[in-house]
Amino acid sequence: MGRISRSALAVDFVGGAVGYKLRSGAARSHALLKATGVSANRPLHVIDATAGLGRDSFLLASMGATVMLIERSPQVHALLAQGLEAARAESDEIAAIVARMTLIHGDARALLPTLQADVVTVDPMHPARTKTALVKQEMRLLREMVGADPDVADLMQAALVARCGRVVLKWPLRAEPLAGIRKPSYQIAGKTVRYDVFVNPRAPAEEALLRAGDLEFFRF
Ligand SMILES: C[S@@+](CC[C@H](N)C(=O)[O-])C[C@H]1O[C@@H](n2cnc3c(N)ncnc32)[C@H](O)[C@@H]1O
């Protein structure tokens, strides 16, 4: 297969799959919302430690969450900044969503100890699949730009000791758990990815909810 042009990668919060989810209301039943606990009635503060193309952050912000997006790649950070700017000009509805999103350039491993939130989300570049055709074109382009994320275990360690109620790791459905990381409190499976949810034992409200069975998820 020939080399794909990097310039084809763009952040688009208005058209494409992201815009469709917003217009169709499909966002409301997304597994990421269950995993994070974000809903229209529960507009939490989220740190997206691996902002990437910003789709997860936009989904959470469209449900009312206030989201801090951290991205360490200067190129991806620039694409995100452009995408947010373009979205802001699109409509009042989208501008209101973007107003809840704050973009930061930096490494989340260094920044997390200085921050506080209800939820930290981590979605590193996933291990390369053997069936490359299954990997979406966007993800292939992003991988060309930023490479793999070999330090994901360090990032997870930083997230797990951060001041937050829970950490949500997005990981391929059938991939082995990350080595050296404690077992998740529970897991939510999607079609191709799963969300490993790590409830912070220092967050009493979350623990009480789990004990009371108010969270409908499978627990380990
Ligand atoms: C798979 S993408 C995230 C996709 C994103 N969830 C979305 O919805 O578009 C992973 C991104 O995280 C970034 N990243 C990985 N480790 C990071 C770190 N320690 N700090 C900040 N950004 C990081 C990578 O540069 C890459 O852009």
The ligand as an SDF file (V2000), in Angstrom:
LIG
                    3D

 27 29  0  0  0  0  0  0  0  0999 V2000
   -5.5820    7.0780   19.9840 C   0  0  0  0  0  0  0  0  0  0  0  0
   -5.2810    8.7800   20.0480 S   0  0  0  0  0  0  0  0  0  0  0  0
   -6.6610    9.3690   20.9880 C   0  0  0  0  0  0  0  0  0  0  0  0
   -7.9140    9.4880   20.1680 C   0  0  0  0  0  0  0  0  0  0  0  0
   -9.0000   10.2740   20.8960 C   0  0  0  0  0  0  0  0  0  0  0  0
   -9.5370    9.5220   22.0150 N   0  0  0  0  0  0  0  0  0  0  0  0
  -10.1100   10.6920   19.9710 C   0  0  0  0  0  0  0  0  0  0  0  0
  -11.2840   10.5520   20.3570 O   0  0  0  0  0  0  0  0  0  0  0  0
   -9.8250   11.2200   18.8850 O   0  0  0  0  0  0  0  0  0  0  0  0
   -3.9740    8.9610   21.2100 C   0  0  0  0  0  0  0  0  0  0  0  0
   -3.4250   10.3890   21.3150 C   0  0  0  0  0  0  0  0  0  0  0  0
   -2.8780   10.5520   22.6280 O   0  0  0  0  0  0  0  0  0  0  0  0
   -1.6910   11.2900   22.5360 C   0  0  0  0  0  0  0  0  0  0  0  0
   -0.9030   10.9460   23.7360 N   0  0  0  0  0  0  0  0  0  0  0  0
   -0.3850    9.7380   24.0630 C   0  0  0  0  0  0  0  0  0  0  0  0
    0.2450    9.7710   25.2410 N   0  0  0  0  0  0  0  0  0  0  0  0
    0.1120   11.0510   25.7030 C   0  0  0  0  0  0  0  0  0  0  0  0
    0.5520   11.7200   26.8730 C   0  0  0  0  0  0  0  0  0  0  0  0
    1.2950   11.0830   27.8140 N   0  0  0  0  0  0  0  0  0  0  0  0
    0.2240   13.0170   27.0430 N   0  0  0  0  0  0  0  0  0  0  0  0
   -0.5000   13.6720   26.0870 C   0  0  0  0  0  0  0  0  0  0  0  0
   -0.9260   13.0980   24.9360 N   0  0  0  0  0  0  0  0  0  0  0  0
   -0.6330   11.7940   24.7500 C   0  0  0  0  0  0  0  0  0  0  0  0
   -1.0700   10.8620   21.2280 C   0  0  0  0  0  0  0  0  0  0  0  0
   -0.1640   11.8540   20.7350 O   0  0  0  0  0  0  0  0  0  0  0  0
   -2.3000   10.6970   20.3340 C   0  0  0  0  0  0  0  0  0  0  0  0
   -2.6080   11.8960   19.6590 O   0  0  0  0  0  0  0  0  0  0  0  0
  1  2  1  0
  2  3  1  0
  2 10  1  0
  3  4  1  0
  4  5  1  0
  5  6  1  0
  5  7  1  0
  7  8  2  0
  7  9  1  0
 10 11  1  0
 11 12  1  0
 11 26  1  0
 12 13  1  0
 13 14  1  0
 13 24  1  0
 14 15  1  0
 14 23  1  0
 15 16  2  0
 16 17  1  0
 17 18  1  0
 17 23  2  0
 18 19  1  0
 18 20  2  0
 20 21  1  0
 21 22  2  0
 22 23  1  0
 24 25  1  0
 24 26  1  0
 26 27  1  0
M  CHG  2   2   1   9  -1
M  END
$$$$
